Amino acid sequence: MNKIPYNHLDLNIYEEVLDNGLHVYIVPKENCNNARATFVTRYGSNQSEFIPKGGKEMIRVPDGVAHFLEHKLFEQKDGVDPFSFFDESGSECNASTNPWQTSYWFAGPQNFEKNLEFLLDFVQDPYFTKKNVEKEKGIIVQELEMYMDDPYRVGFEKSNFNTLQIHPLRIRTGGSKESVESIMKEDLYTCYETFYHPSNMALVITGNVNPQSIIELVQKNQAKKEFSTPEPIIIKEYNEPDEVFKELETVEMRVTIPKIFINYKINISELKDIPAPLIPTYVSIYLDLKFGTTSIFTEQLKQEQIVAEDLYCDFSNIDTHIIISIEGETEKKDVFIQKVDEEIKNTDTCEADFIRKKKTILSSCIFMSDHIGRLNHRIVNDFVKYGKVRNDLYGEYQSLNYADFRKVVDHFSFEHKSIFIINPKSTSI
């Protein structure tokens, strides 16, 4: 077991790679009375085209299989309900699927080792039958239909679909009614056997635990199970073009104020001299300076009564491109769109503001280190994205500098954008 210092944060990471390839990361915190465990696989809705384990040719599975698979792993052959199991042991549990990963977790101070063993066992014991797969389809379709009544969810998903042309991030994580109804148990087993091998997974534990006893428990648990020899996972690569799929779309929903979703698609493939993990941080700083809750621009929009609430601003990273998303509610749609476009293209910044935002990021890093949930989440994301833990995160943030920030900002091109508008439903007398 390797002991790796979490530099500048007064923490240590205990790392072990088991014989079956499973990565285990443990960060003990003796000054808290809780612990959290996450069992994650590097498999999400983006991995829809791949060479299956034991195969030779690329296949495409129905949209929504990763999410469907997450649901079905909670149905055990012996009838034990994982939610009830953890609830009775005084812990909370859940799972989630996004474009890049599927995670199963529990948190609670009681019966931790017993709960950990159960987590490993239920995720590593798939039970799919034609009957239980058919039963689940109706549940998932109902969930998808519920999301279609959420304007923010619709805006996010439709904006991605209209911005991207071929990258699978444009597809809803849960798929569509048609794709879900086409899923067969064979699809689930194919994806499970390809992506749920321990060599493609990690167990991340943070909180008041003993690393040595946890490692021993996990080793014994995994030694009782048989796993095939790991194979390289080959996933289709996508040459996403710079142009958006659709520049403008307008729909009507049950909303009181129109909602505007503006996406900018920026090619970052040529930013070679900036460390890749820091590019998203520089993007985040730029967006916070321009559209954050304390920005001059947001305050001006409120004073001019263009918006009443803060803007929502985020971005997605698909390696070759950054997708910047800006959302707002306004009756003055054209004015809002024009002002946002003018502001984001006005790349003037000052170093003092950059330094202020950098200090905020450093303080957030320290806060993260004292919160077992956020710390756990950070390590999980590092494993999924990089296959390792970034154990000098604070040092990376310290290295942020205005010169590199300007290189990133000067590289931005806001030529390619997609706008999605949700108007209130028109009423007829």
C-alpha positions in Angstrom: 0.0 0.0 0.0 1.4 3.3 -1.1 1.2 6.4 1.2 1.0 9.5 -0.9 0.9 13.0 0.7 -1.9 15.2 -0.4 0.4 18.1 -0.7 -0.4 21.4 1.2 -3.7 19.9 2.6 -2.4 18.0 5.7 -3.8 14.7 4.3 -2.5 11.4 3.1 -3.8 9.2 0.3 -3.4 5.4 0.8 -3.3 3.7 -2.6 -3.5 0.1 -3.5 -3.9 -1.6 -6.9 -5.2 -5.1 -6.4 -4.2 -8.2 -8.4 -7.5 -7.8 -10.4 -6.6 -4.2 -11.3 -9.0 -2.5 -8.9 -7.7 0.9 -7.7 -8.3 1.6 -4.1 -7.9 5.2 -2.7 -8.3 5.9 1.0 -8.0 9.3 2.7 -8.4 8.9 6.5 -9.7 11.8 8.6 -9.6 11.1 12.3 -11.2 14.4 13.3 -14.6 13.5 11.8 -17.3 11.1 12.7 -18.4 9.9 9.3 -17.1 8.0 6.3 -18.0 7.7 2.6 -17.3 5.0 0.0 -17.8 5.4 -3.7 -17.4 2.5 -6.2 -17.0 4.0 -9.6 -16.5 2.7 -13.2 -15.2 4.8 -16.0 -18.4 4.1 -18.0 -21.2 6.6 -18.8 -23.5 7.6 -21.5 -20.6 8.8 -23.8 -19.4 5.2 -24.2 -22.0 4.0 -26.6 -19.7 2.8 -29.4 -16.9 0.4 -28.5 -15.4 -2.9 -29.1 -17.0 -5.3 -26.5 -14.9 -7.6 -24.4 -13.9 -10.6 -26.5 -15.0 -8.9 -29.7 -13.1 -7.5 -32.7 -15.5 -5.0 -34.2 -17.0 -1.8 -33.0 -20.6 -2.0 -31.9 -23.2 0.6 -30.9 -25.6 0.0 -28.0 -28.9 1.8 -27.5 -28.8 5.2 -25.9 -29.4 5.0 -22.2 -27.8 1.6 -21.5 -25.3 3.0 -18.8 -28.2 4.6 -16.9 -30.4 1.5 -17.3 -27.5 -0.7 -16.0 -27.2 1.5 -12.9 -30.9 0.9 -12.2 -30.7 -2.9 -12.7 -27.7 -3.4 -10.4 -29.9 -2.5 -7.5 -32.1 -5.5 -8.2 -30.4 -8.5 -6.5 -31.0 -12.2 -7.2 -31.6 -12.9 -3.5 -34.2 -10.1 -3.3 -32.3 -7.9 -0.9 -32.9 -4.2 -1.6 -29.7 -2.2 -1.3 -31.5 1.0 -0.3 -33.3 -0.9 2.6 -30.0 -2.6 3.6 -28.1 0.7 4.0 -31.1 2.4 5.6 -31.3 -0.3 8.3 -27.6 0.0 8.9 -27.9 3.8 9.5 -26.4 4.9 6.2 -27.6 6.6 3.1 -26.8 5.4 -0.4 -27.4 6.2 -4.0 -26.0 6.0 -7.5 -25.7 8.2 -10.5 -24.7 8.1 -14.1 -23.3 10.9 -16.2 -21.6 11.0 -19.6 -18.3 9.8 -18.2 -18.9 7.6 -15.2 -21.3 5.5 -13.1 -20.9 5.8 -9.3 -22.4 3.8 -6.4 -21.9 5.2 -2.9 -22.9 5.1 0.7 -22.1 7.3 3.7 -22.5 6.7 7.4 -20.5 6.2 10.6 -22.0 2.9 11.6 -21.3 -0.6 10.4 -18.9 0.8 7.8 -17.0 -2.4 7.0 -20.2 -4.5 6.7 -21.7 -1.8 4.4 -18.5 -1.7 2.3 -18.6 -5.4 1.8 -22.2 -5.2 0.7 -21.4 -2.3 -1.7 -18.7 -4.4 -3.4 -20.9 -7.5 -3.6 -24.1 -5.9 -5.0 -22.3 -4.0 -7.7 -20.2 -7.0 -8.7 -23.2 -9.5 -8.9 -25.3 -8.5 -11.9 -28.7 -10.2 -12.2 -30.5 -9.5 -15.5 -33.4 -11.4 -16.8 -35.8 -10.7 -19.7 -38.6 -10.3 -17.1 -36.8 -7.8 -14.8 -35.4 -5.8 -17.8 -38.9 -5.4 -19.3 -40.3 -4.3 -15.9 -37.6 -1.6 -15.6 -38.3 -0.1 -19.0 -41.6 1.4 -17.8 -40.0 2.9 -14.7 -37.2 4.5 -16.7 -39.5 5.8 -19.4 -41.7 7.4 -16.7 -38.5 9.0 -15.2 -37.5 10.4 -18.6 -41.0 11.8 -19.2 -40.9 13.5 -15.8 -37.6 15.2 -16.8 -39.4 16.5 -20.0 -41.5 18.7 -17.7 -38.4 20.4 -16.2 -37.5 23.4 -18.3 -33.9 23.5 -17.0 -33.3 19.9 -17.8 -34.9 20.3 -21.3 -32.8 23.5 -21.9 -29.6 21.8 -20.9 -30.2 18.6 -23.0 -31.5 20.4 -26.1 -28.7 23.0 -25.9 -26.1 20.2 -26.0 -27.9 18.4 -28.8 -28.0 21.6 -30.9 -24.4 22.6 -30.1 -22.8 19.2 -30.9 -23.0 17.3 -34.2 -21.5 13.9 -33.6 -20.1 13.7 -30.0 -22.3 11.5 -27.8 -22.6 14.2 -25.1 -25.4 15.5 -27.3 -27.5 12.5 -26.4 -29.5 12.4 -23.2 -27.9 10.3 -20.5 -31.1 8.3 -20.0 -31.7 7.9 -23.7 -35.1 8.2 -25.3 -38.3 6.3 -24.9 -37.6 4.4 -28.1 -34.0 3.6 -27.2 -34.9 2.4 -23.7 -37.6 0.2 -25.0 -35.1 -1.4 -27.4 -32.6 -2.4 -24.6 -32.2 -6.1 -24.0 -30.6 -8.0 -21.2 -27.8 -9.0 -23.6 -27.0 -5.3 -24.0 -26.6 -4.9 -20.3 -24.4 -7.9 -19.9 -22.2 -6.7 -22.9 -21.7 -3.3 -21.3 -21.2 -4.7 -17.8 -18.6 -7.3 -18.9 -16.7 -4.6 -20.9 -16.7 -1.7 -18.5 -17.3 -3.1 -15.0 -14.1 -5.1 -14.8 -12.2 -4.1 -11.7 -9.3 -2.8 -13.8 -11.7 -0.1 -15.1 -13.0 0.8 -11.6 -11.9 2.4 -8.4 -13.0 2.3 -4.8 -12.6 5.7 -3.1 -13.0 6.0 0.7 -12.8 9.2 2.7 -13.4 9.7 6.4 -12.8 8.2 9.8 -11.4 4.7 8.7 -8.3 2.6 9.3 -6.6 2.2 5.9 -4.9 -1.1 6.7 -8.1 -2.8 7.9 -10.0 -1.5 4.9 -7.4 -2.7 2.4 -7.4 -6.1 4.0 -11.2 -6.3 3.8 -11.2 -5.3 0.2 -8.5 -7.8 -0.7 -10.3 -10.7 1.0 -13.6 -9.7 -0.7 -12.1 -9.6 -4.2 -10.0 -12.8 -3.7 -13.3 -14.7 -3.2 -14.5 -13.7 -6.7 -13.4 -14.7 -10.2 -12.6 -12.1 -12.8 -11.6 -12.5 -16.4 -8.2 -11.3 -17.7 -8.5 -7.5 -18.3 -8.5 -6.4 -21.9 -7.8 -2.9 -23.3 -11.1 -1.0 -23.7 -11.4 0.6 -27.2 -13.9 3.4 -27.5 -14.8 5.2 -30.7 -13.1 8.6 -31.1 -15.1 11.5 -32.5 -13.8 14.3 -34.7 -16.3 16.9 -33.6 -16.5 19.8 -36.1 -16.4 23.5 -34.9 -19.8 24.4 -36.3 -22.9 23.9 -34.2 -25.7 21.6 -35.3 -28.5 24.2 -35.0 -28.0 27.9 -34.3 -31.5 28.6 -32.9 -34.5 26.7 -31.6 -37.6 28.0 -29.8 -40.1 25.9 -27.9 -43.1 26.5 -25.6 -43.4 25.0 -22.1 -45.2 25.8 -18.8 -43.0 28.6 -17.7 -43.9 32.1 -16.6 -40.8 33.9 -17.9 -38.9 33.0 -21.1 -35.7 31.1 -20.4 -32.7 31.6 -22.6 -29.9 29.1 -23.0 -26.8 30.2 -25.0 -24.0 27.8 -25.8 -20.6 28.7 -27.2 -18.5 26.0 -28.8 -14.8 26.7 -28.6 -12.0 24.5 -30.1 -9.2 24.1 -27.6 -7.2 21.4 -29.4 -4.4 23.8 -30.2 -3.8 24.9 -26.6 -0.7 22.7 -26.3 1.5 24.8 -24.0 -1.0 25.1 -21.2 -1.3 22.1 -18.8 -4.6 20.3 -19.8 -6.0 20.0 -16.2 -5.7 23.8 -15.7 -7.5 24.8 -18.9 -11.0 24.2 -17.4 -9.9 26.3 -14.3 -8.9 29.2 -16.5 -12.2 28.9 -18.3 -14.0 28.9 -15.0 -12.2 32.0 -13.8 -13.1 33.9 -17.0 -16.8 33.0 -16.8 -16.9 34.0 -13.1 -15.3 37.3 -13.9 -17.8 37.9 -16.7 -21.0 36.4 -15.4 -20.6 35.5 -11.8 -22.9 36.7 -9.0 -20.4 39.5 -8.1 -19.7 40.5 -11.7 -20.3 44.1 -12.9 -22.2 42.7 -15.9 -24.7 40.7 -13.9 -25.3 43.7 -11.6 -25.9 45.9 -14.7 -28.5 43.5 -16.1 -30.4 43.6 -12.8 -30.2 47.4 -12.6 -31.5 47.7 -16.1 -34.3 45.2 -15.2 -33.3 42.8 -17.9 -33.0 40.0 -15.4 -34.2 39.7 -11.8 -32.0 36.7 -10.8 -28.3 35.8 -11.2 -27.2 34.1 -14.4 -26.3 30.4 -14.5 -23.0 29.8 -16.1 -21.2 26.5 -16.6 -19.1 24.6 -19.2 -18.5 21.0 -20.5 -15.1 19.7 -21.7 -15.0 17.1 -24.5 -11.2 17.3 -24.9 -11.2 19.0 -28.3 -13.8 21.6 -27.4 -15.2 23.5 -24.4 -18.9 24.1 -24.4 -19.8 27.3 -22.5 -23.4 27.5 -21.3 -25.0 30.7 -20.1 -28.6 30.7 -18.9 -31.0 33.5 -17.8 -34.7 34.3 -17.4 -35.9 37.5 -19.1 -38.8 39.1 -21.0 -36.2 41.1 -23.0 -34.9 38.2 -25.0 -33.2 40.0 -27.8 -31.5 42.5 -25.6 -30.3 39.8 -23.2 -28.8 37.7 -26.1 -27.1 40.8 -27.5 -25.6 41.9 -24.2 -24.3 38.4 -23.3 -22.7 38.1 -26.7 -21.1 41.5 -26.4 -19.8 40.8 -22.9 -18.3 37.3 -23.6 -16.5 38.7 -26.7 -15.1 41.6 -24.7 -12.1 39.7 -23.4 -10.5 42.6 -21.5 -9.5 41.6 -18.0 -7.2 42.9 -15.3 -4.7 41.0 -13.3 -6.0 42.1 -9.9 -9.4 40.5 -10.6 -7.6 37.3 -11.7 -5.6 37.2 -8.5 -8.8 37.7 -6.5 -10.5 34.7 -8.2 -7.3 32.6 -7.8 -7.4 33.2 -4.0 -11.1 32.1 -4.0 -10.1 28.8 -5.8 -7.3 28.2 -3.3 -9.6 28.7 -0.3 -12.2 26.4 -1.9 -9.5 23.7 -2.3 -8.8 24.0 1.5 -12.5 23.8 2.2 -12.8 20.7 0.0 -10.1 19.0 2.0 -12.1 19.3 5.2 -15.3 17.9 3.6 -15.3 14.1 3.1 -18.0 14.2 0.5 -16.3 16.8 -1.7 -12.9 15.2 -1.2 -14.4 11.9 -2.2 -16.0 13.5 -5.3 -12.6 15.1 -6.3 -10.7 11.9 -6.1 -13.4 10.0 -8.1 -13.3 12.7 -10.8 -9.5 12.6 -11.0 -9.6 8.8 -11.4 -12.2 8.9 -14.1 -10.5 11.7 -16.1 -6.8 10.9 -15.5 -6.6 7.4 -14.1 -4.9 8.7 -11.0 -5.2 11.2 -8.2 -3.9 14.7 -8.6 -2.3 14.8 -5.1 -0.9 18.3 -5.5 -4.2 20.1 -6.4 -3.4 23.1 -4.2 0.0 23.4 -5.8 -1.6 23.3 -9.3 -3.9 26.1 -8.3 -1.0 28.0 -6.9 0.7 27.8 -10.3 -2.2 29.6 -12.0 -0.8 32.7 -13.5 -2.2 35.7 -15.4 0.1 35.1 -18.5 -1.3 31.6 -19.1 -4.8 32.9 -18.3 -4.5 35.4 -21.1 -3.2 32.8 -23.5 -6.3 30.8 -22.9 -8.6 33.8 -23.2 -6.9 35.1 -26.3 -7.4 31.7 -27.9 -11.1 31.9 -27.4 -13.3 32.2 -30.5 -17.0 32.8 -29.9 -18.0 32.4 -33.6 -19.9 29.3 -33.1 -23.0 29.5 -30.8 -26.4 27.9 -30.4 -29.4 29.5 -28.7 -32.3 27.6 -27.2 -35.3 29.6 -26.0 -38.2 28.4 -23.9 -41.3 30.6 -24.1 -44.4 30.4 -22.0 -47.2 28.4 -23.5 -49.6 30.5 -25.5 -53.1 30.4 -24.1 -56.2 30.4 -26.2 -59.6 31.9 -25.1 
